[in-house]
Amino acid sequence: MLYRIYAIVKKEFRQIKRDARTLYLIFIFPVFLLMLFGYALSLDVKNIKIAVRNNDNSEETRDFVEMLSSSSYFNVVAYIHDEKDVNKYLDEKLAQCVVVFPSDFTQNLRSGKIAKIQFLIDGVDGNTATVIMNYLSAATRFFNGKFTQEFLDKNGMKAVLPIDPQPLFWYNPDLNTTKFLIPGLFSMILILTAVILTCLSIVREKELGSMEQLKVSPLGSVEMIIGKTIPYTVVALFVAMFTLIFSMLAFGIEIKGSYLLLFATTLIFLIASLSIGIFISTVSDSQQVAFQLASLATMLPTFILSGFLFPIESMPWPIQILTNITPAKFYIVILRSIMLKGTGIESFWKQIISLVIFATVFLGIATLRMRRAKT
């Protein structure tokens, strides 16, 4: 049995070595995805284009605008002098927000009355509009506190806050979304590599007719699956190591947990992913069909249903059940626990069991289908 498995493994490694284009793609594709997602895809909203309609034109209003422009989150692009141009800046997307100061702003501020500022925000993109509003609200609170403190200092008074909140962000203190996205991208790269390479390898045997020779040989279905799985597991592990090193160099990603635990859980995830590729190969008769099925079974579920971008807890319960169709859902939880939180197996042992069950089910189904096809 071991000799027959060794023969299949040796044959697969020779096939991988001959296909130089696939090898180039294997290592170029992760870099491309990392660069694309790491730099282009970000949930942070910066350089918000602000236009100002200042009907008061006082020192206080100018200080407020200066405070906004000094932040990396805001970019004051224009000062509107005509009321009719307010709609123009929003309609033509020249600005994402127009800040309007009423003519009595400073008068009300100095007399102790409520001084109002109007924020006209482009609400087409609801998520971005909400973020802009939160940023402006935070800036306004900061300005309020600064003005109040200056007023109290002038009058020899001391401010007393009944409650002083002290927020502290654990695991990602800078709230860097790249650190949040990299584990999901890491899992997407691995599952795409493992599934597509495995299913194309087996389906290629069908197209070339060599699968018929394997069926009449003493080689069993389990032996064939093991022999086909080992080479691509090794290749996928090299891809994982290469991707991880690139992420650390390019984006400053740090592994706060155990490297050994990361390796072990990655190996389990790859076996679960390879089981999908083997299953797809049993229902495909051409490489084109296999590639389409592999892309459909990996990319969309990983991107939408795994928690990569969208929190699973916010989804309706039928969709939450559907998210279990992809092993990336469990692996992303493991990655974020090891890479960002530095926790041990006690925080994600359920995900490991889910991956083992996932791999067992799909490998079992693929083995049964291969045995039926052989008979």
C-alpha beads as a LAMMPS data file, in Angstrom:
LAMMPS data file: protein, C-alpha beads

375 atoms
374 bonds

1 atom types
1 bond types

-500.0 500.0 xlo xhi
-500.0 500.0 ylo yhi
-500.0 500.0 zlo zhi

Masses

1 110.0

Atoms # bond

1 1 1 0.000 0.000 0.000
2 1 1 2.766 2.437 0.955
3 1 1 4.657 1.625 -2.236
4 1 1 1.602 2.303 -4.384
5 1 1 0.923 5.593 -2.587
6 1 1 4.575 6.550 -3.023
7 1 1 4.314 5.872 -6.761
8 1 1 1.293 8.165 -7.103
9 1 1 2.967 10.911 -5.024
10 1 1 6.135 10.675 -7.136
11 1 1 4.081 10.844 -10.338
12 1 1 2.168 13.944 -9.127
13 1 1 5.332 15.781 -8.145
14 1 1 6.784 15.116 -11.599
15 1 1 3.585 16.421 -13.183
16 1 1 3.725 19.585 -11.065
17 1 1 7.377 20.091 -11.990
18 1 1 6.619 19.770 -15.722
19 1 1 3.801 22.340 -15.557
20 1 1 5.935 25.441 -14.968
21 1 1 3.088 27.836 -15.818
22 1 1 0.999 26.436 -12.983
23 1 1 3.889 26.860 -10.568
24 1 1 4.325 30.492 -11.568
25 1 1 0.590 31.060 -11.146
26 1 1 0.612 29.396 -7.745
27 1 1 3.100 31.889 -6.329
28 1 1 2.179 35.007 -8.344
29 1 1 -1.561 34.731 -7.660
30 1 1 -1.231 35.093 -3.833
31 1 1 0.986 38.162 -4.214
32 1 1 -1.504 39.725 -6.624
33 1 1 -4.427 39.111 -4.262
34 1 1 -2.517 40.384 -1.239
35 1 1 -1.503 43.573 -3.008
36 1 1 -5.001 44.100 -4.394
37 1 1 -6.914 43.481 -1.183
38 1 1 -4.279 44.809 1.203
39 1 1 -3.983 48.205 -0.440
40 1 1 -7.152 48.662 -2.503
41 1 1 -9.747 47.111 -0.186
42 1 1 -10.046 48.965 3.087
43 1 1 -12.964 49.585 5.398
44 1 1 -11.323 52.771 6.652
45 1 1 -12.741 56.055 5.331
46 1 1 -10.085 58.729 4.919
47 1 1 -9.597 61.951 2.950
48 1 1 -13.293 62.783 3.185
49 1 1 -13.977 65.704 0.842
50 1 1 -15.480 68.569 2.839
51 1 1 -16.910 71.836 1.487
52 1 1 -17.586 74.703 3.881
53 1 1 -20.382 77.289 3.740
54 1 1 -19.360 79.774 6.439
55 1 1 -22.090 82.344 7.039
56 1 1 -20.450 83.529 10.248
57 1 1 -16.769 83.765 9.245
58 1 1 -15.572 84.166 12.825
59 1 1 -12.433 83.025 14.590
60 1 1 -14.327 80.103 16.157
61 1 1 -15.644 78.815 12.827
62 1 1 -12.203 79.117 11.246
63 1 1 -10.719 77.163 14.172
64 1 1 -13.293 74.439 13.657
65 1 1 -12.491 74.167 9.935
66 1 1 -8.767 74.194 10.685
67 1 1 -9.262 71.348 13.150
68 1 1 -11.004 69.289 10.433
69 1 1 -8.396 70.000 7.770
70 1 1 -5.509 69.080 10.104
71 1 1 -6.900 65.546 10.406
72 1 1 -6.043 62.825 7.879
73 1 1 -9.720 61.916 7.785
74 1 1 -10.903 65.199 6.260
75 1 1 -9.849 67.210 3.240
76 1 1 -11.385 70.674 2.870
77 1 1 -11.776 71.020 -0.905
78 1 1 -13.732 74.278 -1.225
79 1 1 -15.334 77.237 0.506
80 1 1 -18.821 77.921 -0.825
81 1 1 -19.707 81.585 -1.083
82 1 1 -23.088 81.235 -2.770
83 1 1 -25.929 79.280 -1.155
84 1 1 -26.989 77.988 -4.566
85 1 1 -23.699 76.091 -4.972
86 1 1 -24.358 73.823 -1.971
87 1 1 -26.491 71.431 -4.006
88 1 1 -23.983 71.527 -6.857
89 1 1 -21.140 70.209 -4.703
90 1 1 -23.227 67.269 -3.478
91 1 1 -24.970 66.535 -6.794
92 1 1 -21.733 66.425 -8.773
93 1 1 -19.825 64.573 -6.006
94 1 1 -17.380 67.448 -5.636
95 1 1 -17.755 66.978 -1.884
96 1 1 -19.019 64.174 0.341
97 1 1 -20.174 66.598 3.004
98 1 1 -20.971 70.301 3.207
99 1 1 -20.481 71.975 6.598
100 1 1 -22.830 74.955 7.034
101 1 1 -22.243 77.506 9.809
102 1 1 -25.242 79.775 10.527
103 1 1 -24.651 83.512 10.818
104 1 1 -25.365 83.492 14.571
105 1 1 -23.048 80.573 15.387
106 1 1 -20.417 82.518 17.343
107 1 1 -22.984 84.776 19.010
108 1 1 -24.882 81.796 20.382
109 1 1 -21.642 80.036 21.343
110 1 1 -20.336 82.961 23.404
111 1 1 -23.690 83.725 25.032
112 1 1 -24.138 80.185 26.304
113 1 1 -26.909 79.268 23.895
114 1 1 -26.950 76.189 21.675
115 1 1 -24.808 76.847 18.580
116 1 1 -25.869 74.665 15.660
117 1 1 -23.761 73.346 12.764
118 1 1 -25.422 71.716 9.787
119 1 1 -23.721 68.708 8.156
120 1 1 -25.108 67.923 4.707
121 1 1 -23.831 64.424 3.916
122 1 1 -24.089 62.446 0.690
123 1 1 -26.152 59.457 1.856
124 1 1 -26.047 57.355 -1.330
125 1 1 -23.497 55.036 0.292
126 1 1 -25.133 54.432 3.661
127 1 1 -22.075 52.848 5.276
128 1 1 -19.725 55.662 4.250
129 1 1 -22.284 58.290 5.273
130 1 1 -22.553 56.726 8.729
131 1 1 -18.774 56.693 9.133
132 1 1 -18.551 60.364 8.047
133 1 1 -21.249 61.314 10.544
134 1 1 -19.433 59.477 13.336
135 1 1 -16.161 61.233 12.478
136 1 1 -17.834 64.654 12.397
137 1 1 -19.646 63.959 15.674
138 1 1 -16.350 63.006 17.319
139 1 1 -14.683 66.151 15.956
140 1 1 -17.559 68.284 17.233
141 1 1 -17.328 66.728 20.703
142 1 1 -13.604 67.439 20.750
143 1 1 -14.212 71.076 19.758
144 1 1 -16.931 71.376 22.434
145 1 1 -14.583 70.086 25.082
146 1 1 -11.796 72.414 23.996
147 1 1 -14.073 75.482 23.961
148 1 1 -15.608 74.596 27.326
149 1 1 -12.202 74.101 28.909
150 1 1 -10.955 77.475 27.616
151 1 1 -14.091 79.184 28.932
152 1 1 -13.704 77.609 32.373
153 1 1 -9.989 78.455 32.531
154 1 1 -10.754 82.115 31.796
155 1 1 -13.257 82.204 34.665
156 1 1 -11.071 80.276 37.104
157 1 1 -13.377 77.278 37.164
158 1 1 -12.667 73.584 36.918
159 1 1 -14.591 71.106 34.794
160 1 1 -15.937 68.015 36.527
161 1 1 -17.002 65.033 34.455
162 1 1 -19.402 62.647 36.248
163 1 1 -18.362 59.837 33.906
164 1 1 -15.045 59.715 32.062
165 1 1 -15.063 56.866 29.521
166 1 1 -11.679 55.247 28.841
167 1 1 -11.978 53.092 25.676
168 1 1 -9.179 50.614 25.077
169 1 1 -9.044 48.516 21.912
170 1 1 -7.526 45.083 22.394
171 1 1 -5.756 42.991 19.715
172 1 1 -5.898 45.759 17.078
173 1 1 -5.352 49.058 18.917
174 1 1 -4.911 51.071 15.709
175 1 1 -8.178 49.665 14.303
176 1 1 -6.272 48.770 11.134
177 1 1 -8.694 46.996 8.786
178 1 1 -5.804 45.414 6.844
179 1 1 -4.952 43.298 9.887
180 1 1 -8.615 42.264 10.012
181 1 1 -8.756 41.382 6.299
182 1 1 -5.451 39.500 5.927
183 1 1 -6.617 36.303 7.733
184 1 1 -9.663 36.097 5.476
185 1 1 -7.556 36.718 2.395
186 1 1 -5.054 34.117 3.607
187 1 1 -7.811 31.500 3.831
188 1 1 -9.177 32.450 0.388
189 1 1 -5.767 32.008 -1.238
190 1 1 -5.240 28.604 0.375
191 1 1 -8.678 27.203 -0.399
192 1 1 -8.484 28.371 -4.031
193 1 1 -5.023 26.874 -4.456
194 1 1 -5.882 23.568 -2.815
195 1 1 -9.272 22.980 -4.435
196 1 1 -8.441 24.075 -7.980
197 1 1 -5.097 22.270 -8.210
198 1 1 -6.475 19.028 -6.810
199 1 1 -9.626 18.802 -8.897
200 1 1 -7.829 19.804 -12.111
201 1 1 -5.159 17.197 -11.481
202 1 1 -7.666 14.355 -11.166
203 1 1 -9.899 15.549 -14.019
204 1 1 -6.818 15.848 -16.242
205 1 1 -6.309 12.127 -15.716
206 1 1 -9.839 11.557 -17.031
207 1 1 -9.295 13.687 -20.122
208 1 1 -5.986 12.023 -20.964
209 1 1 -7.441 8.544 -20.439
210 1 1 -4.912 7.588 -17.764
211 1 1 -7.697 7.364 -15.176
212 1 1 -8.954 4.208 -16.884
213 1 1 -5.532 2.658 -16.429
214 1 1 -5.559 3.551 -12.744
215 1 1 -9.011 1.988 -12.352
216 1 1 -7.842 -1.409 -13.616
217 1 1 -4.652 -1.271 -11.530
218 1 1 -4.369 -2.669 -7.987
219 1 1 -4.539 0.918 -6.727
220 1 1 -7.462 1.406 -4.324
221 1 1 -9.658 4.496 -4.028
222 1 1 -8.239 5.435 -0.623
223 1 1 -4.689 4.990 -1.895
224 1 1 -5.428 7.178 -4.909
225 1 1 -6.905 9.918 -2.737
226 1 1 -3.939 9.850 -0.356
227 1 1 -1.462 9.831 -3.232
228 1 1 -3.214 12.743 -4.922
229 1 1 -3.588 14.706 -1.680
230 1 1 -0.026 14.606 -0.339
231 1 1 1.719 16.515 -3.189
232 1 1 -0.810 19.318 -3.265
233 1 1 -0.813 19.555 0.512
234 1 1 2.940 20.137 0.368
235 1 1 2.542 22.714 -2.419
236 1 1 -0.257 24.485 -0.511
237 1 1 1.881 24.596 2.647
238 1 1 4.651 26.288 0.668
239 1 1 2.079 28.769 -0.657
240 1 1 0.885 29.386 2.911
241 1 1 4.439 30.020 4.133
242 1 1 5.201 32.287 1.169
243 1 1 1.954 34.246 1.649
244 1 1 2.531 34.619 5.377
245 1 1 6.086 35.919 4.932
246 1 1 4.927 38.394 2.276
247 1 1 2.116 39.610 4.571
248 1 1 4.573 40.154 7.407
249 1 1 6.967 42.119 5.196
250 1 1 4.397 44.162 3.262
251 1 1 1.757 44.845 5.914
252 1 1 3.571 44.345 9.208
253 1 1 1.402 41.375 10.204
254 1 1 2.594 39.716 13.416
255 1 1 1.823 36.224 14.658
256 1 1 0.982 36.712 18.323
257 1 1 0.161 33.053 18.968
258 1 1 1.894 29.736 18.455
259 1 1 3.524 29.024 15.084
260 1 1 3.183 25.289 15.725
261 1 1 -0.542 25.665 16.329
262 1 1 -0.840 27.778 13.187
263 1 1 0.900 25.067 11.167
264 1 1 -1.263 22.274 12.596
265 1 1 -4.564 24.078 12.027
266 1 1 -3.478 25.141 8.527
267 1 1 -2.744 21.507 7.706
268 1 1 -6.225 20.480 8.880
269 1 1 -7.793 23.277 6.836
270 1 1 -5.854 22.225 3.731
271 1 1 -7.044 18.632 4.091
272 1 1 -10.631 19.906 4.361
273 1 1 -10.087 22.078 1.269
274 1 1 -8.475 19.247 -0.680
275 1 1 -11.469 17.072 0.126
276 1 1 -13.669 19.591 -1.714
277 1 1 -11.356 19.411 -4.726
278 1 1 -11.450 15.621 -4.762
279 1 1 -15.242 15.631 -4.467
280 1 1 -15.570 18.109 -7.358
281 1 1 -13.292 15.928 -9.495
282 1 1 -15.678 12.982 -9.042
283 1 1 -18.592 14.954 -10.548
284 1 1 -16.637 16.669 -13.355
285 1 1 -15.600 15.224 -16.705
286 1 1 -13.604 18.177 -18.068
287 1 1 -11.110 20.652 -16.647
288 1 1 -13.305 23.557 -17.720
289 1 1 -16.275 22.280 -15.731
290 1 1 -14.021 21.410 -12.791
291 1 1 -12.503 24.889 -12.741
292 1 1 -15.923 26.552 -12.837
293 1 1 -17.278 24.366 -10.045
294 1 1 -14.136 24.864 -7.963
295 1 1 -14.314 28.653 -8.346
296 1 1 -18.016 28.672 -7.505
297 1 1 -17.568 26.429 -4.474
298 1 1 -14.645 28.366 -3.014
299 1 1 -14.469 32.014 -4.016
300 1 1 -18.059 33.178 -3.479
301 1 1 -18.686 31.286 -0.191
302 1 1 -15.316 32.367 1.181
303 1 1 -15.855 35.998 0.216
304 1 1 -19.489 36.310 1.342
305 1 1 -20.334 33.566 3.843
306 1 1 -17.128 32.978 5.807
307 1 1 -17.010 36.161 7.884
308 1 1 -14.181 37.486 5.702
309 1 1 -15.925 40.851 5.220
310 1 1 -19.420 40.536 6.640
311 1 1 -20.037 39.422 10.250
312 1 1 -21.950 36.151 10.348
313 1 1 -23.740 37.203 13.545
314 1 1 -25.526 39.970 11.617
315 1 1 -26.913 37.592 8.989
316 1 1 -30.419 36.017 9.148
317 1 1 -30.393 32.591 10.822
318 1 1 -31.028 30.620 7.567
319 1 1 -27.937 32.271 6.056
320 1 1 -25.962 31.579 9.234
321 1 1 -26.727 27.880 8.767
322 1 1 -25.693 28.131 5.107
323 1 1 -22.294 29.539 6.092
324 1 1 -21.253 26.061 7.231
325 1 1 -20.777 25.002 3.584
326 1 1 -17.276 26.519 3.525
327 1 1 -14.372 25.440 5.756
328 1 1 -12.987 28.982 5.490
329 1 1 -15.617 30.067 8.043
330 1 1 -13.926 27.976 10.737
331 1 1 -10.362 28.652 9.601
332 1 1 -10.789 32.443 9.666
333 1 1 -11.853 32.255 13.325
334 1 1 -8.747 30.185 14.044
335 1 1 -6.454 32.556 12.141
336 1 1 -7.753 35.675 13.851
337 1 1 -7.410 33.990 17.233
338 1 1 -3.798 32.948 16.611
339 1 1 -2.552 35.907 14.552
340 1 1 -4.353 38.842 16.201
341 1 1 -5.323 37.660 19.674
342 1 1 -2.526 35.203 20.422
343 1 1 -4.926 32.772 22.105
344 1 1 -4.579 29.026 22.376
345 1 1 -6.625 26.050 21.289
346 1 1 -9.136 26.589 24.108
347 1 1 -10.688 29.471 22.138
348 1 1 -11.203 27.645 18.820
349 1 1 -11.329 23.904 19.498
350 1 1 -14.900 23.813 18.165
351 1 1 -13.693 25.160 14.820
352 1 1 -11.000 22.454 14.642
353 1 1 -13.608 19.749 15.230
354 1 1 -15.808 21.305 12.525
355 1 1 -12.900 21.197 10.045
356 1 1 -12.204 17.552 10.864
357 1 1 -15.879 16.652 10.389
358 1 1 -15.983 18.633 7.127
359 1 1 -12.927 16.828 5.747
360 1 1 -14.200 13.409 6.864
361 1 1 -17.599 13.879 5.220
362 1 1 -16.286 15.081 1.854
363 1 1 -13.434 12.546 1.716
364 1 1 -15.912 9.787 2.558
365 1 1 -18.312 10.849 -0.193
366 1 1 -15.455 11.192 -2.717
367 1 1 -14.121 7.728 -1.807
368 1 1 -17.547 6.116 -2.277
369 1 1 -18.010 7.809 -5.653
370 1 1 -14.567 6.660 -6.809
371 1 1 -15.279 3.084 -5.764
372 1 1 -18.582 3.105 -7.659
373 1 1 -16.864 4.537 -10.732
374 1 1 -14.170 1.852 -10.543
375 1 1 -16.712 -0.957 -10.359

Bonds

1 1 1 2
2 1 2 3
3 1 3 4
4 1 4 5
5 1 5 6
6 1 6 7
7 1 7 8
8 1 8 9
9 1 9 10
10 1 10 11
11 1 11 12
12 1 12 13
13 1 13 14
14 1 14 15
15 1 15 16
16 1 16 17
17 1 17 18
18 1 18 19
19 1 19 20
20 1 20 21
21 1 21 22
22 1 22 23
23 1 23 24
24 1 24 25
25 1 25 26
26 1 26 27
27 1 27 28
28 1 28 29
29 1 29 30
30 1 30 31
31 1 31 32
32 1 32 33
33 1 33 34
34 1 34 35
35 1 35 36
36 1 36 37
37 1 37 38
38 1 38 39
39 1 39 40
40 1 40 41
41 1 41 42
42 1 42 43
43 1 43 44
44 1 44 45
45 1 45 46
46 1 46 47
47 1 47 48
48 1 48 49
49 1 49 50
50 1 50 51
51 1 51 52
52 1 52 53
53 1 53 54
54 1 54 55
55 1 55 56
56 1 56 57
57 1 57 58
58 1 58 59
59 1 59 60
60 1 60 61
61 1 61 62
62 1 62 63
63 1 63 64
64 1 64 65
65 1 65 66
66 1 66 67
67 1 67 68
68 1 68 69
69 1 69 70
70 1 70 71
71 1 71 72
72 1 72 73
73 1 73 74
74 1 74 75
75 1 75 76
76 1 76 77
77 1 77 78
78 1 78 79
79 1 79 80
80 1 80 81
81 1 81 82
82 1 82 83
83 1 83 84
84 1 84 85
85 1 85 86
86 1 86 87
87 1 87 88
88 1 88 89
89 1 89 90
90 1 90 91
91 1 91 92
92 1 92 93
93 1 93 94
94 1 94 95
95 1 95 96
96 1 96 97
97 1 97 98
98 1 98 99
99 1 99 100
100 1 100 101
101 1 101 102
102 1 102 103
103 1 103 104
104 1 104 105
105 1 105 106
106 1 106 107
107 1 107 108
108 1 108 109
109 1 109 110
110 1 110 111
111 1 111 112
112 1 112 113
113 1 113 114
114 1 114 115
115 1 115 116
116 1 116 117
117 1 117 118
118 1 118 119
119 1 119 120
120 1 120 121
121 1 121 122
122 1 122 123
123 1 123 124
124 1 124 125
125 1 125 126
126 1 126 127
127 1 127 128
128 1 128 129
129 1 129 130
130 1 130 131
131 1 131 132
132 1 132 133
133 1 133 134
134 1 134 135
135 1 135 136
136 1 136 137
137 1 137 138
138 1 138 139
139 1 139 140
140 1 140 141
141 1 141 142
142 1 142 143
143 1 143 144
144 1 144 145
145 1 145 146
146 1 146 147
147 1 147 148
148 1 148 149
149 1 149 150
150 1 150 151
151 1 151 152
152 1 152 153
153 1 153 154
154 1 154 155
155 1 155 156
156 1 156 157
157 1 157 158
158 1 158 159
159 1 159 160
160 1 160 161
161 1 161 162
162 1 162 163
163 1 163 164
164 1 164 165
165 1 165 166
166 1 166 167
167 1 167 168
168 1 168 169
169 1 169 170
170 1 170 171
171 1 171 172
172 1 172 173
173 1 173 174
174 1 174 175
175 1 175 176
176 1 176 177
177 1 177 178
178 1 178 179
179 1 179 180
180 1 180 181
181 1 181 182
182 1 182 183
183 1 183 184
184 1 184 185
185 1 185 186
186 1 186 187
187 1 187 188
188 1 188 189
189 1 189 190
190 1 190 191
191 1 191 192
192 1 192 193
193 1 193 194
194 1 194 195
195 1 195 196
196 1 196 197
197 1 197 198
198 1 198 199
199 1 199 200
200 1 200 201
201 1 201 202
202 1 202 203
203 1 203 204
204 1 204 205
205 1 205 206
206 1 206 207
207 1 207 208
208 1 208 209
209 1 209 210
210 1 210 211
211 1 211 212
212 1 212 213
213 1 213 214
214 1 214 215
215 1 215 216
216 1 216 217
217 1 217 218
218 1 218 219
219 1 219 220
220 1 220 221
221 1 221 222
222 1 222 223
223 1 223 224
224 1 224 225
225 1 225 226
226 1 226 227
227 1 227 228
228 1 228 229
229 1 229 230
230 1 230 231
231 1 231 232
232 1 232 233
233 1 233 234
234 1 234 235
235 1 235 236
236 1 236 237
237 1 237 238
238 1 238 239
239 1 239 240
240 1 240 241
241 1 241 242
242 1 242 243
243 1 243 244
244 1 244 245
245 1 245 246
246 1 246 247
247 1 247 248
248 1 248 249
249 1 249 250
250 1 250 251
251 1 251 252
252 1 252 253
253 1 253 254
254 1 254 255
255 1 255 256
256 1 256 257
257 1 257 258
258 1 258 259
259 1 259 260
260 1 260 261
261 1 261 262
262 1 262 263
263 1 263 264
264 1 264 265
265 1 265 266
266 1 266 267
267 1 267 268
268 1 268 269
269 1 269 270
270 1 270 271
271 1 271 272
272 1 272 273
273 1 273 274
274 1 274 275
275 1 275 276
276 1 276 277
277 1 277 278
278 1 278 279
279 1 279 280
280 1 280 281
281 1 281 282
282 1 282 283
283 1 283 284
284 1 284 285
285 1 285 286
286 1 286 287
287 1 287 288
288 1 288 289
289 1 289 290
290 1 290 291
291 1 291 292
292 1 292 293
293 1 293 294
294 1 294 295
295 1 295 296
296 1 296 297
297 1 297 298
298 1 298 299
299 1 299 300
300 1 300 301
301 1 301 302
302 1 302 303
303 1 303 304
304 1 304 305
305 1 305 306
306 1 306 307
307 1 307 308
308 1 308 309
309 1 309 310
310 1 310 311
311 1 311 312
312 1 312 313
313 1 313 314
314 1 314 315
315 1 315 316
316 1 316 317
317 1 317 318
318 1 318 319
319 1 319 320
320 1 320 321
321 1 321 322
322 1 322 323
323 1 323 324
324 1 324 325
325 1 325 326
326 1 326 327
327 1 327 328
328 1 328 329
329 1 329 330
330 1 330 331
331 1 331 332
332 1 332 333
333 1 333 334
334 1 334 335
335 1 335 336
336 1 336 337
337 1 337 338
338 1 338 339
339 1 339 340
340 1 340 341
341 1 341 342
342 1 342 343
343 1 343 344
344 1 344 345
345 1 345 346
346 1 346 347
347 1 347 348
348 1 348 349
349 1 349 350
350 1 350 351
351 1 351 352
352 1 352 353
353 1 353 354
354 1 354 355
355 1 355 356
356 1 356 357
357 1 357 358
358 1 358 359
359 1 359 360
360 1 360 361
361 1 361 362
362 1 362 363
363 1 363 364
364 1 364 365
365 1 365 366
366 1 366 367
367 1 367 368
368 1 368 369
369 1 369 370
370 1 370 371
371 1 371 372
372 1 372 373
373 1 373 374
374 1 374 375
